[in-house]
Structures are given as structure tokens and as C-alpha cells.
Amino acid sequence: MKEKMELDKYEIGIIINALNVLRNNQIAEEKPTDAIDDLLMKIFPIYEKKNKHVKCLRIDNGRRY
């Protein structure tokens, strides 16, 4: 079941930041980040549309974060 939530750009930014912190911790512990990477790829385009000034947080192996 898919549910939709309406979030503003600030709330989306908080989610992206939290996922990025989690991702960095996983990398430091040498654990896989595939699920986090996939989720960031789903969320980041939404943030880009709401915030025209942010184009890319980081490029890692061709993926945008």
C-alpha cells in the first residue's frame, strides 16, 4: 500500500539530511548502502523541483545525492 504525504522543502531537506547521515555511518562501518541510495534517488528529485537552487548534494560513482 502506498500512501502520499505532502511535505514542504524544509521537511524534505530534513529527510535527505538524515538519510545522508545514516548512509555515511553505514559507509564508515563498511555496511551496504543500497537501500538508502535507492531511497535518496527517489526523494532527491522531489527536493530539486521544490528548491531550484540545489542541483546536486554530492556525486558518488555517477549517482546524485
All heavy atoms as TSV, in Angstrom:
chain	resi	resn	atom	element	x	y	z
A	1	MET	N	N	0.835	-1.174	0.000
A	1	MET	CA	C	0.000	0.000	0.000
A	1	MET	C	C	0.887	1.247	0.000
A	1	MET	O	O	1.814	1.361	0.787
A	1	MET	CB	C	-0.887	-0.019	1.243
A	1	MET	CG	C	-1.718	1.223	1.389
A	1	MET	SD	S	-2.904	1.139	2.727
A	1	MET	CE	C	-1.887	1.574	4.110
A	2	LYS	N	N	0.608	2.141	-0.921
A	2	LYS	CA	C	1.347	3.388	-0.991
A	2	LYS	C	C	0.494	4.507	-0.422
A	2	LYS	O	O	-0.693	4.606	-0.716
A	2	LYS	CB	C	1.722	3.724	-2.425
A	2	LYS	CG	C	2.790	2.841	-2.992
A	2	LYS	CD	C	3.238	3.356	-4.327
A	2	LYS	CE	C	4.342	2.478	-4.867
A	2	LYS	NZ	N	4.900	3.012	-6.097
A	3	GLU	N	N	1.120	5.311	0.401
A	3	GLU	CA	C	0.441	6.471	0.949
A	3	GLU	C	C	1.200	7.715	0.519
A	3	GLU	O	O	2.406	7.676	0.345
A	3	GLU	CB	C	0.393	6.397	2.470
A	3	GLU	CG	C	-0.473	5.272	2.988
A	3	GLU	CD	C	-0.626	5.297	4.484
A	3	GLU	OE1	O	-0.581	6.392	5.064
A	3	GLU	OE2	O	-0.782	4.219	5.055
A	4	LYS	N	N	0.495	8.792	0.365
A	4	LYS	CA	C	1.122	10.043	-0.032
A	4	LYS	C	C	1.095	11.013	1.131
A	4	LYS	O	O	0.134	11.065	1.886
A	4	LYS	CB	C	0.403	10.651	-1.227
A	4	LYS	CG	C	0.581	9.844	-2.480
A	4	LYS	CD	C	-0.012	10.564	-3.651
A	4	LYS	CE	C	0.209	9.740	-4.905
A	4	LYS	NZ	N	-0.254	10.431	-6.087
A	5	MET	N	N	2.186	11.767	1.251
A	5	MET	CA	C	2.297	12.810	2.253
A	5	MET	C	C	2.681	14.094	1.556
A	5	MET	O	O	3.437	14.058	0.592
A	5	MET	CB	C	3.432	12.487	3.227
A	5	MET	CG	C	3.054	11.772	4.434
A	5	MET	SD	S	4.377	11.994	5.619
A	5	MET	CE	C	5.045	10.393	5.609
A	6	GLU	N	N	2.196	15.172	2.035
A	6	GLU	CA	C	2.596	16.454	1.483
A	6	GLU	C	C	3.639	17.059	2.412
A	6	GLU	O	O	3.374	17.271	3.598
A	6	GLU	CB	C	1.396	17.379	1.355
A	6	GLU	CG	C	1.667	18.517	0.411
A	6	GLU	CD	C	0.390	19.233	0.018
A	6	GLU	OE1	O	-0.604	18.545	-0.287
A	6	GLU	OE2	O	0.424	20.467	0.035
A	7	LEU	N	N	4.839	17.276	1.877
A	7	LEU	CA	C	5.943	17.829	2.656
A	7	LEU	C	C	6.446	19.101	1.989
A	7	LEU	O	O	6.475	19.185	0.769
A	7	LEU	CB	C	7.096	16.821	2.730
A	7	LEU	CG	C	6.770	15.441	3.306
A	7	LEU	CD1	C	7.947	14.507	3.111
A	7	LEU	CD2	C	6.417	15.544	4.774
A	8	ASP	N	N	6.881	20.056	2.804
A	8	ASP	CA	C	7.488	21.248	2.218
A	8	ASP	C	C	8.981	20.997	2.012
A	8	ASP	O	O	9.512	19.954	2.406
A	8	ASP	CB	C	7.214	22.495	3.058
A	8	ASP	CG	C	7.825	22.443	4.454
A	8	ASP	OD1	O	8.790	21.698	4.675
A	8	ASP	OD2	O	7.315	23.172	5.334
A	9	LYS	N	N	9.667	21.949	1.376
A	9	LYS	CA	C	11.077	21.730	1.040
A	9	LYS	C	C	11.943	21.589	2.290
A	9	LYS	O	O	12.933	20.866	2.280
A	9	LYS	CB	C	11.600	22.840	0.134
A	9	LYS	CG	C	11.707	24.189	0.772
A	9	LYS	CD	C	12.251	25.201	-0.207
A	9	LYS	CE	C	12.385	26.561	0.463
A	9	LYS	NZ	N	12.913	27.553	-0.432
A	10	TYR	N	N	11.573	22.240	3.371
A	10	TYR	CA	C	12.333	22.119	4.621
A	10	TYR	C	C	12.242	20.694	5.170
A	10	TYR	O	O	13.243	20.101	5.559
A	10	TYR	CB	C	11.812	23.128	5.648
A	10	TYR	CG	C	12.524	23.057	6.973
A	10	TYR	CD1	C	13.800	23.592	7.123
A	10	TYR	CD2	C	11.923	22.446	8.073
A	10	TYR	CE1	C	14.461	23.517	8.335
A	10	TYR	CE2	C	12.575	22.371	9.286
A	10	TYR	CZ	C	13.841	22.913	9.413
A	10	TYR	OH	O	14.495	22.833	10.621
A	11	GLU	N	N	11.040	20.127	5.177
A	11	GLU	CA	C	10.846	18.772	5.676
A	11	GLU	C	C	11.555	17.745	4.797
A	11	GLU	O	O	12.160	16.792	5.306
A	11	GLU	CB	C	9.353	18.459	5.748
A	11	GLU	CG	C	8.620	19.292	6.793
A	11	GLU	CD	C	7.118	19.244	6.665
A	11	GLU	OE1	O	6.599	19.089	5.538
A	11	GLU	OE2	O	6.454	19.372	7.705
A	12	ILE	N	N	11.507	17.942	3.494
A	12	ILE	CA	C	12.220	17.038	2.582
A	12	ILE	C	C	13.722	17.143	2.816
A	12	ILE	O	O	14.431	16.141	2.823
A	12	ILE	CB	C	11.864	17.340	1.114
A	12	ILE	CG1	C	10.389	17.042	0.864
A	12	ILE	CG2	C	12.734	16.515	0.163
A	12	ILE	CD1	C	9.881	17.530	-0.474
A	13	GLY	N	N	14.203	18.362	3.055
A	13	GLY	CA	C	15.626	18.564	3.350
A	13	GLY	C	C	16.056	17.829	4.604
A	13	GLY	O	O	17.148	17.260	4.665
A	14	ILE	N	N	15.195	17.829	5.631
A	14	ILE	CA	C	15.495	17.098	6.870
A	14	ILE	C	C	15.618	15.602	6.584
A	14	ILE	O	O	16.543	14.941	7.064
A	14	ILE	CB	C	14.406	17.354	7.932
A	14	ILE	CG1	C	14.484	18.797	8.434
A	14	ILE	CG2	C	14.537	16.369	9.102
A	14	ILE	CD1	C	13.329	19.194	9.327
A	15	ILE	N	N	14.700	15.072	5.794
A	15	ILE	CA	C	14.739	13.642	5.453
A	15	ILE	C	C	16.010	13.308	4.673
A	15	ILE	O	O	16.685	12.325	4.970
A	15	ILE	CB	C	13.474	13.240	4.668
A	15	ILE	CG1	C	12.246	13.352	5.572
A	15	ILE	CG2	C	13.611	11.828	4.097
A	15	ILE	CD1	C	10.927	13.225	4.851
A	16	ILE	N	N	16.347	14.134	3.697
A	16	ILE	CA	C	17.562	13.898	2.901
A	16	ILE	C	C	18.794	13.947	3.797
A	16	ILE	O	O	19.676	13.091	3.703
A	16	ILE	CB	C	17.669	14.910	1.747
A	16	ILE	CG1	C	16.593	14.620	0.699
A	16	ILE	CG2	C	19.061	14.876	1.119
A	16	ILE	CD1	C	16.494	15.659	-0.390
A	17	ASN	N	N	18.849	14.932	4.694
A	17	ASN	CA	C	19.995	15.053	5.586
A	17	ASN	C	C	20.114	13.835	6.501
A	17	ASN	O	O	21.206	13.287	6.688
A	17	ASN	CB	C	19.883	16.336	6.414
A	17	ASN	CG	C	21.105	16.570	7.259
A	17	ASN	OD1	O	22.223	16.471	6.789
A	17	ASN	ND2	N	20.887	16.887	8.525
A	18	ALA	N	N	18.990	13.395	7.074
A	18	ALA	CA	C	19.004	12.233	7.965
A	18	ALA	C	C	19.448	10.972	7.225
A	18	ALA	O	O	20.242	10.181	7.751
A	18	ALA	CB	C	17.627	12.034	8.587
A	19	LEU	N	N	18.948	10.789	6.010
A	19	LEU	CA	C	19.359	9.623	5.219
A	19	LEU	C	C	20.834	9.689	4.857
A	19	LEU	O	O	21.529	8.671	4.844
A	19	LEU	CB	C	18.505	9.513	3.955
A	19	LEU	CG	C	17.073	9.038	4.160
A	19	LEU	CD1	C	16.275	9.196	2.869
A	19	LEU	CD2	C	17.047	7.594	4.637
A	20	ASN	N	N	21.324	10.887	4.578
A	20	ASN	CA	C	22.735	11.039	4.236
A	20	ASN	C	C	23.631	10.735	5.437
A	20	ASN	O	O	24.681	10.097	5.297
A	20	ASN	CB	C	23.002	12.441	3.689
A	20	ASN	CG	C	24.278	12.511	2.918
A	20	ASN	OD1	O	24.631	11.585	2.202
A	20	ASN	ND2	N	24.988	13.608	3.067
A	21	VAL	N	N	23.222	11.161	6.631
A	21	VAL	CA	C	23.970	10.838	7.849
A	21	VAL	C	C	23.986	9.318	8.056
A	21	VAL	O	O	25.039	8.731	8.337
A	21	VAL	CB	C	23.374	11.555	9.082
A	21	VAL	CG1	C	23.954	11.017	10.379
A	21	VAL	CG2	C	23.606	13.056	8.978
A	22	LEU	N	N	22.826	8.691	7.907
A	22	LEU	CA	C	22.751	7.235	8.030
A	22	LEU	C	C	23.649	6.553	6.997
A	22	LEU	O	O	24.371	5.608	7.316
A	22	LEU	CB	C	21.306	6.772	7.865
A	22	LEU	CG	C	21.068	5.261	7.898
A	22	LEU	CD1	C	21.514	4.667	9.231
A	22	LEU	CD2	C	19.596	4.952	7.643
A	23	ARG	N	N	23.607	7.049	5.770
A	23	ARG	CA	C	24.434	6.487	4.695
A	23	ARG	C	C	25.920	6.607	5.033
A	23	ARG	O	O	26.693	5.660	4.867
A	23	ARG	CB	C	24.132	7.198	3.385
A	23	ARG	CG	C	24.893	6.654	2.209
A	23	ARG	CD	C	24.476	7.403	0.935
A	23	ARG	NE	N	25.171	6.862	-0.191
A	23	ARG	CZ	C	26.397	7.237	-0.568
A	23	ARG	NH1	N	27.029	8.177	0.096
A	23	ARG	NH2	N	26.976	6.677	-1.603
A	24	ASN	N	N	26.329	7.769	5.519
A	24	ASN	CA	C	27.734	7.966	5.885
A	24	ASN	C	C	28.155	7.042	7.021
A	24	ASN	O	O	29.279	6.517	7.023
A	24	ASN	CB	C	27.995	9.426	6.262
A	24	ASN	CG	C	27.938	10.329	5.063
A	24	ASN	OD1	O	28.131	9.903	3.936
A	24	ASN	ND2	N	27.651	11.601	5.304
A	25	ASN	N	N	27.264	6.824	7.991
A	25	ASN	CA	C	27.568	5.885	9.076
A	25	ASN	C	C	27.711	4.460	8.542
A	25	ASN	O	O	28.601	3.725	8.977
A	25	ASN	CB	C	26.468	5.927	10.144
A	25	ASN	CG	C	26.477	7.222	10.928
A	25	ASN	OD1	O	27.471	7.945	10.936
A	25	ASN	ND2	N	25.372	7.524	11.575
A	26	GLN	N	N	26.838	4.074	7.621
A	26	GLN	CA	C	26.928	2.741	7.013
A	26	GLN	C	C	28.248	2.579	6.259
A	26	GLN	O	O	28.878	1.535	6.335
A	26	GLN	CB	C	25.753	2.501	6.067
A	26	GLN	CG	C	24.401	2.438	6.740
A	26	GLN	CD	C	24.195	1.172	7.532
A	26	GLN	OE1	O	24.465	1.153	8.733
A	26	GLN	NE2	N	23.735	0.143	6.882
A	27	ILE	N	N	28.645	3.612	5.533
A	27	ILE	CA	C	29.910	3.563	4.790
A	27	ILE	C	C	31.079	3.424	5.761
A	27	ILE	O	O	31.989	2.627	5.539
A	27	ILE	CB	C	30.074	4.805	3.891
A	27	ILE	CG1	C	29.065	4.745	2.733
A	27	ILE	CG2	C	31.499	4.925	3.364
A	27	ILE	CD1	C	28.966	6.018	1.918
A	28	ALA	N	N	31.050	4.191	6.857
A	28	ALA	CA	C	32.127	4.122	7.848
A	28	ALA	C	C	32.226	2.735	8.473
A	28	ALA	O	O	33.320	2.272	8.804
A	28	ALA	CB	C	31.913	5.173	8.929
A	29	GLU	N	N	31.082	2.076	8.625
A	29	GLU	CA	C	31.049	0.726	9.190
A	29	GLU	C	C	31.197	-0.349	8.122
A	29	GLU	O	O	31.070	-1.538	8.413
A	29	GLU	CB	C	29.738	0.519	9.958
A	29	GLU	CG	C	29.597	1.420	11.164
A	29	GLU	CD	C	28.234	1.313	11.823
A	29	GLU	OE1	O	27.453	0.407	11.460
A	29	GLU	OE2	O	27.945	2.150	12.692
A	30	GLU	N	N	31.436	0.082	6.876
A	30	GLU	CA	C	31.599	-0.816	5.729
A	30	GLU	C	C	30.391	-1.736	5.541
A	30	GLU	O	O	30.523	-2.922	5.241
A	30	GLU	CB	C	32.899	-1.613	5.847
A	30	GLU	CG	C	34.127	-0.731	5.830
A	30	GLU	CD	C	35.429	-1.500	5.906
A	30	GLU	OE1	O	35.406	-2.749	5.941
A	30	GLU	OE2	O	36.474	-0.836	5.926
A	31	LYS	N	N	29.209	-1.164	5.723
A	31	LYS	CA	C	27.962	-1.890	5.510
A	31	LYS	C	C	27.347	-1.407	4.199
A	31	LYS	O	O	27.612	-0.300	3.744
A	31	LYS	CB	C	26.986	-1.646	6.657
A	31	LYS	CG	C	27.454	-2.226	7.976
A	31	LYS	CD	C	26.428	-1.994	9.048
A	31	LYS	CE	C	26.867	-2.600	10.375
A	31	LYS	NZ	N	25.858	-2.332	11.423
A	32	PRO	N	N	26.497	-2.224	3.568
A	32	PRO	CA	C	25.888	-1.824	2.293
A	32	PRO	C	C	24.937	-0.633	2.462
A	32	PRO	O	O	24.292	-0.477	3.497
A	32	PRO	CB	C	25.132	-3.067	1.839
A	32	PRO	CG	C	24.985	-3.911	3.042
A	32	PRO	CD	C	26.092	-3.561	3.980
A	33	THR	N	N	24.879	0.189	1.419
A	33	THR	CA	C	24.020	1.380	1.440
A	33	THR	C	C	22.994	1.363	0.311
A	33	THR	O	O	22.381	2.388	0.031
A	33	THR	CB	C	24.874	2.659	1.329
A	33	THR	OG1	O	25.566	2.647	0.076
A	33	THR	CG2	C	25.864	2.788	2.461
A	34	ASP	N	N	22.787	0.222	-0.312
A	34	ASP	CA	C	21.923	0.141	-1.491
A	34	ASP	C	C	20.505	0.666	-1.232
A	34	ASP	O	O	19.966	1.439	-2.018
A	34	ASP	CB	C	21.847	-1.293	-2.009
A	34	ASP	CG	C	23.205	-1.814	-2.451
A	34	ASP	OD1	O	24.094	-0.984	-2.738
A	34	ASP	OD2	O	23.370	-3.038	-2.499
A	35	ALA	N	N	19.895	0.237	-0.141
A	35	ALA	CA	C	18.522	0.659	0.150
A	35	ALA	C	C	18.451	2.164	0.396
A	35	ALA	O	O	17.531	2.833	-0.074
A	35	ALA	CB	C	17.983	-0.099	1.354
A	36	ILE	N	N	19.427	2.697	1.112
A	36	ILE	CA	C	19.473	4.139	1.378
A	36	ILE	C	C	19.691	4.896	0.079
A	36	ILE	O	O	19.038	5.916	-0.174
A	36	ILE	CB	C	20.577	4.472	2.401
A	36	ILE	CG1	C	20.315	3.757	3.727
A	36	ILE	CG2	C	20.663	5.985	2.620
A	36	ILE	CD1	C	21.483	3.774	4.679
A	37	ASP	N	N	20.602	4.406	-0.751
A	37	ASP	CA	C	20.877	5.045	-2.044
A	37	ASP	C	C	19.620	5.104	-2.901
A	37	ASP	O	O	19.304	6.146	-3.490
A	37	ASP	CB	C	21.972	4.286	-2.807
A	37	ASP	CG	C	23.316	4.333	-2.108
A	37	ASP	OD1	O	23.516	5.195	-1.240
A	37	ASP	OD2	O	24.164	3.491	-2.445
A	38	ASP	N	N	18.883	3.995	-2.949
A	38	ASP	CA	C	17.653	3.951	-3.749
A	38	ASP	C	C	16.617	4.939	-3.232
A	38	ASP	O	O	15.958	5.629	-4.012
A	38	ASP	CB	C	17.072	2.535	-3.756
A	38	ASP	CG	C	17.949	1.544	-4.509
A	38	ASP	OD1	O	18.807	1.995	-5.310
A	38	ASP	OD2	O	17.791	0.330	-4.296
A	39	LEU	N	N	16.482	5.013	-1.926
A	39	LEU	CA	C	15.518	5.933	-1.334
A	39	LEU	C	C	15.917	7.388	-1.593
A	39	LEU	O	O	15.075	8.221	-1.935
A	39	LEU	CB	C	15.393	5.666	0.166
A	39	LEU	CG	C	14.294	6.390	0.909
A	39	LEU	CD1	C	12.941	6.207	0.237
A	39	LEU	CD2	C	14.238	5.918	2.346
A	40	LEU	N	N	17.203	7.700	-1.473
A	40	LEU	CA	C	17.670	9.058	-1.768
A	40	LEU	C	C	17.405	9.424	-3.228
A	40	LEU	O	O	17.024	10.553	-3.525
A	40	LEU	CB	C	19.163	9.189	-1.458
A	40	LEU	CG	C	19.521	9.404	0.008
A	40	LEU	CD1	C	21.021	9.224	0.226
A	40	LEU	CD2	C	19.084	10.773	0.473
A	41	MET	N	N	17.582	8.459	-4.117
A	41	MET	CA	C	17.342	8.728	-5.532
A	41	MET	C	C	15.860	9.002	-5.799
A	41	MET	O	O	15.523	9.732	-6.723
A	41	MET	CB	C	17.833	7.561	-6.399
A	41	MET	CG	C	19.341	7.383	-6.371
A	41	MET	SD	S	20.244	8.850	-6.896
A	41	MET	CE	C	19.861	8.864	-8.623
A	42	LYS	N	N	14.982	8.426	-4.995
A	42	LYS	CA	C	13.551	8.689	-5.142
A	42	LYS	C	C	13.174	10.050	-4.565
A	42	LYS	O	O	12.313	10.739	-5.100
A	42	LYS	CB	C	12.737	7.603	-4.433
A	42	LYS	CG	C	12.723	6.285	-5.135
A	42	LYS	CD	C	11.897	5.289	-4.356
A	42	LYS	CE	C	11.901	3.924	-5.022
A	42	LYS	NZ	N	11.118	2.946	-4.252
A	43	ILE	N	N	13.780	10.409	-3.450
A	43	ILE	CA	C	13.413	11.642	-2.756
A	43	ILE	C	C	14.070	12.875	-3.355
A	43	ILE	O	O	13.440	13.929	-3.442
A	43	ILE	CB	C	13.776	11.540	-1.260
A	43	ILE	CG1	C	12.906	10.494	-0.591
A	43	ILE	CG2	C	13.609	12.884	-0.563
A	43	ILE	CD1	C	13.286	10.214	0.839
A	44	PHE	N	N	15.313	12.772	-3.793
A	44	PHE	CA	C	16.043	13.965	-4.222
A	44	PHE	C	C	15.392	14.698	-5.395
A	44	PHE	O	O	15.347	15.933	-5.365
A	44	PHE	CB	C	17.510	13.648	-4.520
A	44	PHE	CG	C	18.330	14.882	-4.636
A	44	PHE	CD1	C	18.648	15.622	-3.516
A	44	PHE	CD2	C	18.751	15.344	-5.872
A	44	PHE	CE1	C	19.385	16.784	-3.614
A	44	PHE	CE2	C	19.488	16.497	-5.979
A	44	PHE	CZ	C	19.810	17.223	-4.853
A	45	PRO	N	N	14.859	14.028	-6.403
A	45	PRO	CA	C	14.199	14.784	-7.480
A	45	PRO	C	C	13.029	15.634	-6.982
A	45	PRO	O	O	12.776	16.716	-7.508
A	45	PRO	CB	C	13.714	13.706	-8.446
A	45	PRO	CG	C	14.629	12.564	-8.209
A	45	PRO	CD	C	14.944	12.618	-6.734
A	46	ILE	N	N	12.330	15.179	-5.965
A	46	ILE	CA	C	11.238	15.964	-5.389
A	46	ILE	C	C	11.800	17.235	-4.777
A	46	ILE	O	O	11.266	18.324	-4.955
A	46	ILE	CB	C	10.489	15.134	-4.313
A	46	ILE	CG1	C	9.857	13.904	-4.941
A	46	ILE	CG2	C	9.447	15.985	-3.596
A	46	ILE	CD1	C	9.401	12.874	-3.928
A	47	TYR	N	N	12.920	17.106	-4.069
A	47	TYR	CA	C	13.556	18.262	-3.433
A	47	TYR	C	C	14.064	19.237	-4.482
A	47	TYR	O	O	13.934	20.444	-4.336
A	47	TYR	CB	C	14.703	17.791	-2.539
A	47	TYR	CG	C	15.336	18.910	-1.732
A	47	TYR	CD1	C	14.678	19.441	-0.628
A	47	TYR	CD2	C	16.576	19.413	-2.067
A	47	TYR	CE1	C	15.244	20.454	0.116
A	47	TYR	CE2	C	17.153	20.432	-1.337
A	47	TYR	CZ	C	16.480	20.946	-0.242
A	47	TYR	OH	O	17.052	21.953	0.492
A	48	GLU	N	N	14.644	18.705	-5.573
A	48	GLU	CA	C	15.152	19.563	-6.656
A	48	GLU	C	C	14.032	20.413	-7.248
A	48	GLU	O	O	14.231	21.568	-7.547
A	48	GLU	CB	C	15.767	18.719	-7.767
A	48	GLU	CG	C	17.228	18.486	-7.606
A	48	GLU	CD	C	17.800	17.809	-8.839
A	48	GLU	OE1	O	17.089	17.031	-9.511
A	48	GLU	OE2	O	18.961	18.064	-9.124
A	49	LYS	N	N	12.862	19.825	-7.429
A	49	LYS	CA	C	11.736	20.554	-8.016
A	49	LYS	C	C	11.269	21.685	-7.103
A	49	LYS	O	O	10.879	22.737	-7.567
A	49	LYS	CB	C	10.570	19.605	-8.274
A	49	LYS	CG	C	10.811	18.658	-9.414
A	49	LYS	CD	C	9.642	17.709	-9.578
A	49	LYS	CE	C	9.961	16.633	-10.590
A	49	LYS	NZ	N	8.897	15.639	-10.683
A	50	LYS	N	N	11.335	21.471	-5.794
A	50	LYS	CA	C	10.874	22.482	-4.854
A	50	LYS	C	C	11.943	23.520	-4.553
A	50	LYS	O	O	11.646	24.607	-4.118
A	50	LYS	CB	C	10.424	21.823	-3.555
A	50	LYS	CG	C	9.166	21.020	-3.724
A	50	LYS	CD	C	8.677	20.481	-2.415
A	50	LYS	CE	C	7.401	19.713	-2.639
A	50	LYS	NZ	N	6.309	20.191	-1.837
A	51	ASN	N	N	13.201	23.187	-4.762
A	51	ASN	CA	C	14.305	24.096	-4.454
A	51	ASN	C	C	15.196	24.196	-5.682
A	51	ASN	O	O	16.091	23.402	-5.864
A	51	ASN	CB	C	15.092	23.586	-3.242
A	51	ASN	CG	C	16.111	24.586	-2.762
A	51	ASN	OD1	O	16.283	25.648	-3.344
A	51	ASN	ND2	N	16.783	24.247	-1.688
A	52	LYS	N	N	14.984	25.188	-6.504
A	52	LYS	CA	C	15.693	25.327	-7.776
A	52	LYS	C	C	17.186	25.613	-7.598
A	52	LYS	O	O	17.968	25.422	-8.502
A	52	LYS	CB	C	15.069	26.442	-8.612
A	52	LYS	CG	C	13.606	26.246	-8.910
A	52	LYS	CD	C	13.392	25.203	-9.952
A	52	LYS	CE	C	11.921	25.132	-10.292
A	52	LYS	NZ	N	11.525	23.958	-10.947
A	53	HIS	N	N	17.592	26.069	-6.410
A	53	HIS	CA	C	18.988	26.452	-6.200
A	53	HIS	C	C	19.901	25.256	-5.939
A	53	HIS	O	O	21.096	25.334	-6.137
A	53	HIS	CB	C	19.104	27.439	-5.037
A	53	HIS	CG	C	18.304	28.676	-5.272
A	53	HIS	ND1	N	18.645	29.610	-6.218
A	53	HIS	CD2	C	17.160	29.115	-4.715
A	53	HIS	CE1	C	17.759	30.580	-6.227
A	53	HIS	NE2	N	16.826	30.303	-5.314
A	54	VAL	N	N	19.338	24.142	-5.492
A	54	VAL	CA	C	20.138	22.959	-5.205
A	54	VAL	C	C	20.101	22.054	-6.426
A	54	VAL	O	O	19.053	21.593	-6.827
A	54	VAL	CB	C	19.592	22.197	-3.971
A	54	VAL	CG1	C	20.369	20.913	-3.756
A	54	VAL	CG2	C	19.662	23.079	-2.748
A	55	LYS	N	N	21.248	21.815	-7.018
A	55	LYS	CA	C	21.317	20.939	-8.189
A	55	LYS	C	C	21.857	19.560	-7.824
A	55	LYS	O	O	21.455	18.567	-8.365
A	55	LYS	CB	C	22.208	21.568	-9.275
A	55	LYS	CG	C	21.627	22.841	-9.841
A	55	LYS	CD	C	20.327	22.562	-10.542
A	55	LYS	CE	C	19.727	23.821	-11.094
A	55	LYS	NZ	N	18.392	23.684	-11.541
A	56	CYS	N	N	22.820	19.522	-6.898
A	56	CYS	CA	C	23.436	18.244	-6.566
A	56	CYS	C	C	24.114	18.360	-5.202
A	56	CYS	O	O	24.891	19.279	-4.979
A	56	CYS	CB	C	24.452	17.875	-7.633
A	56	CYS	SG	S	25.227	16.295	-7.367
A	57	LEU	N	N	23.803	17.459	-4.281
A	57	LEU	CA	C	24.466	17.481	-2.991
A	57	LEU	C	C	25.855	16.858	-3.097
A	57	LEU	O	O	26.805	17.374	-2.571
A	57	LEU	CB	C	23.642	16.706	-1.960
A	57	LEU	CG	C	22.288	17.292	-1.609
A	57	LEU	CD1	C	21.559	16.377	-0.635
A	57	LEU	CD2	C	22.453	18.663	-1.004
A	58	ARG	N	N	25.938	15.748	-3.810
A	58	ARG	CA	C	27.214	15.066	-3.969
A	58	ARG	C	C	27.084	14.057	-5.099
A	58	ARG	O	O	26.052	13.444	-5.273
A	58	ARG	CB	C	27.562	14.341	-2.676
A	58	ARG	CG	C	28.950	13.738	-2.706
A	58	ARG	CD	C	29.310	13.208	-1.356
A	58	ARG	NE	N	29.260	11.767	-1.428
A	58	ARG	CZ	C	29.259	10.984	-0.391
A	58	ARG	NH1	N	29.258	11.460	0.801
A	58	ARG	NH2	N	29.230	9.688	-0.544
A	59	ILE	N	N	28.145	13.892	-5.860
A	59	ILE	CA	C	28.149	12.875	-6.900
A	59	ILE	C	C	29.098	11.760	-6.455
A	59	ILE	O	O	30.241	11.999	-6.119
A	59	ILE	CB	C	28.594	13.447	-8.260
A	59	ILE	CG1	C	27.608	14.502	-8.718
A	59	ILE	CG2	C	28.744	12.334	-9.292
A	59	ILE	CD1	C	27.978	15.189	-10.012
A	60	ASP	N	N	28.568	10.548	-6.420
A	60	ASP	CA	C	29.339	9.402	-5.969
A	60	ASP	C	C	29.102	8.260	-6.955
A	60	ASP	O	O	27.989	7.751	-7.054
A	60	ASP	CB	C	28.871	9.020	-4.561
A	60	ASP	CG	C	29.665	7.883	-3.948
A	60	ASP	OD1	O	30.740	7.556	-4.469
A	60	ASP	OD2	O	29.199	7.329	-2.952
A	61	ASN	N	N	30.111	7.898	-7.701
A	61	ASN	CA	C	30.008	6.838	-8.693
A	61	ASN	C	C	28.874	7.086	-9.688
A	61	ASN	O	O	28.114	6.187	-10.037
A	61	ASN	CB	C	29.810	5.475	-8.024
A	61	ASN	CG	C	31.001	5.074	-7.198
A	61	ASN	OD1	O	32.132	5.439	-7.510
A	61	ASN	ND2	N	30.773	4.330	-6.141
A	62	GLY	N	N	28.717	8.319	-10.106
A	62	GLY	CA	C	27.703	8.651	-11.088
A	62	GLY	C	C	26.312	8.860	-10.531
A	62	GLY	O	O	25.408	9.239	-11.233
A	63	ARG	N	N	26.110	8.608	-9.234
A	63	ARG	CA	C	24.808	8.815	-8.609
A	63	ARG	C	C	24.791	10.173	-7.942
A	63	ARG	O	O	25.788	10.620	-7.387
A	63	ARG	CB	C	24.542	7.746	-7.549
A	63	ARG	CG	C	24.251	6.410	-8.150
A	63	ARG	CD	C	23.898	5.459	-7.070
A	63	ARG	NE	N	22.967	4.470	-7.601
A	63	ARG	CZ	C	22.396	3.570	-6.849
A	63	ARG	NH1	N	22.594	3.507	-5.574
A	63	ARG	NH2	N	21.571	2.709	-7.395
A	64	ARG	N	N	23.637	10.817	-8.007
A	64	ARG	CA	C	23.493	12.139	-7.396
A	64	ARG	C	C	22.852	12.025	-6.031
A	64	ARG	O	O	21.881	11.317	-5.855
A	64	ARG	CB	C	22.633	13.027	-8.275
A	64	ARG	CG	C	23.313	13.352	-9.556
A	64	ARG	CD	C	22.393	13.944	-10.549
A	64	ARG	NE	N	21.419	14.833	-9.954
A	64	ARG	CZ	C	20.793	15.773	-10.620
A	64	ARG	NH1	N	21.040	15.957	-11.878
A	64	ARG	NH2	N	19.902	16.528	-10.031
A	65	TYR	N	N	23.422	12.745	-5.053
A	65	TYR	CA	C	22.872	12.753	-3.681
A	65	TYR	C	C	22.741	14.161	-3.216
A	65	TYR	O	O	23.451	15.026	-3.509
A	65	TYR	CB	C	23.768	11.978	-2.727
A	65	TYR	CG	C	23.934	10.550	-3.149
A	65	TYR	CD1	C	25.072	10.114	-3.778
A	65	TYR	CD2	C	22.918	9.650	-2.927
A	65	TYR	CE1	C	25.210	8.816	-4.180
A	65	TYR	CE2	C	23.046	8.339	-3.328
A	65	TYR	CZ	C	24.201	7.930	-3.945
A	65	TYR	OH	O	24.313	6.644	-4.332
